């Protein structure tokens, strides 16, 4: 089962890697760059354009994004990381990997499947780190379809860290519950994010 969201045409061409260079305006001796991601903003804005039925801007590199569009991404990033989202991240990160995976499969997977069966992509927050690890390692993706096999299920994704490709999560159905990502990143659990449609950046321009 697949939705009509195609990561290669509805997702961004650039990778989720932004650099903050603001300090260099004041301190020329500062050489270290602050690297950050806006995966939630990229996922939410990609959905905005998808539901608008408008072509997403094809900026090939992050440094080619105009400032006004970067502000739009920042706004959607903030809206994708609400207090309730941060609380869910803390709660899942505080569990053991086994319990977090079990909770994700038991409660969150049916929600994802229901959305996909209704032809609606599902924004997902992936837990990669425990409470004692770097919280910025956690990630947001968009589930665009699934494949149900006898011993496992695949969740197909648009992942801002892997533009113009279609990585996937593998959920094992055997007694040893396990979630793996095809691109190798660790997965301790996941939950469906609450997305609300917003007029995309270009609608009123």
QUIGI-V635532 format. One record per pair of residues at least 24 apart in sequence whose ideal C-beta (glycine too) atoms are under 6 Angstrom apart, sorted by the first residue. I is the first residue (numbers start at 1). J is the second residue. Records with the same first field share a line. If there is no record, write none. Layout:
I->J ; J
This chain:
1->116 ; 145 ; 146
2->145
3->119 ; 121 ; 144 ; 145
5->50 ; 121 ; 144
7->158 ; 166
8->164
10->50
11->46 ; 158
12->42 ; 163
13->58 ; 60 ; 163
14->59 ; 61 ; 62
15->163
16->42 ; 160 ; 161
18->62
38->73 ; 77
39->139 ; 140 ; 160
40->77 ; 80 ; 81 ; 140
41->73 ; 76 ; 77
42->160
43->123 ; 140 ; 142
44->76 ; 80
45->73 ; 76
48->198 ; 200
49->200
51->197
52->200
69->201
72->201
88->191
89->138
92->127 ; 189
93->127 ; 130 ; 131
94->131
97->188
100->188 ; 189
101->177 ; 179 ; 189
102->177
104->189 ; 190
108->191 ; 192
111->192
112->143
116->146
122->192
123->193 ; 195
124->190
125->191 ; 193
126->187 ; 190
127->188 ; 189
128->186
